[in-house]
């Protein structure tokens, strides 16, 4: 039986990470991260609890101002947030 392929997408959109904040705590129970990403004209905020294997909540906006308002609210509180360098396109190997 021949394999059948279905055309799903006309182009691939790349999500670019613009900023990353970390609450400065280690361990899956205490660590929290907030990411700001852009994809074409849409801004995405990810709030992650528990490190790379943690649970994330996602927010999508049409303007950076709306995304930054959510980020300010997420970073508010007693944690000492640190802004980390975003990963360059293609990873750290090309740096």
C-alpha positions in Angstrom: 0.0 0.0 0.0 1.5 3.4 -0.9 2.2 6.0 1.7 -0.1 9.0 1.6 1.1 12.4 2.5 -1.2 15.3 3.4 0.0 18.9 2.9 -0.6 20.7 6.3 1.4 24.0 6.2 2.5 26.5 3.6 5.3 27.9 5.7 7.0 27.3 9.0 6.9 30.2 11.5 9.8 30.5 13.8 9.2 31.6 17.4 12.0 33.8 18.6 12.8 34.1 22.3 13.3 37.7 23.3 13.6 37.6 27.1 13.8 35.1 29.9 13.4 35.7 33.7 14.2 33.2 36.5 13.3 33.6 40.1 16.8 32.5 41.3 15.6 29.4 43.0 16.9 25.8 42.3 14.8 22.7 42.4 11.6 21.6 40.7 9.4 22.7 43.6 10.8 26.3 43.8 12.0 27.3 40.4 9.9 29.6 38.2 10.6 31.0 34.8 8.9 33.5 32.5 9.7 33.8 28.8 8.8 36.4 26.2 8.7 35.2 22.6 7.5 36.6 19.3 6.2 34.8 16.2 5.5 37.1 13.3 3.1 39.7 14.8 2.0 37.6 17.8 3.6 37.9 21.3 3.7 34.9 23.6 4.4 34.8 27.3 5.1 31.5 29.0 5.0 31.1 32.8 6.7 27.8 33.9 6.9 26.3 37.4 9.3 23.5 38.1 12.2 23.9 35.6 12.4 22.4 32.2 10.2 19.4 33.1 7.7 21.7 34.9 4.2 22.9 34.1 3.6 25.9 31.8 0.8 28.4 31.3 0.8 30.3 27.9 -0.6 33.7 27.0 -0.8 35.2 23.5 -1.1 38.9 22.6 -1.3 41.1 19.5 1.0 43.7 21.0 4.2 43.8 23.1 2.6 46.3 25.5 -0.1 43.7 26.4 2.6 41.0 26.8 4.7 43.2 29.0 1.7 44.0 31.2 1.3 40.3 31.9 5.0 39.9 32.6 5.0 42.7 35.1 2.1 41.0 36.9 3.9 37.6 36.9 7.2 39.1 38.2 5.5 41.0 41.0 6.0 39.5 44.5 8.7 38.5 46.9 10.9 36.5 44.5 14.2 38.0 43.3 13.8 37.8 39.5 16.8 37.8 37.3 16.8 38.5 33.6 18.8 35.8 31.7 20.2 36.1 28.2 17.9 34.7 25.6 19.3 31.7 23.6 20.5 32.9 20.2 18.8 31.5 17.0 20.3 28.1 16.4 21.5 27.6 20.0 24.8 28.4 21.7 26.9 26.4 19.2 27.3 29.3 16.8 28.4 31.8 19.4 
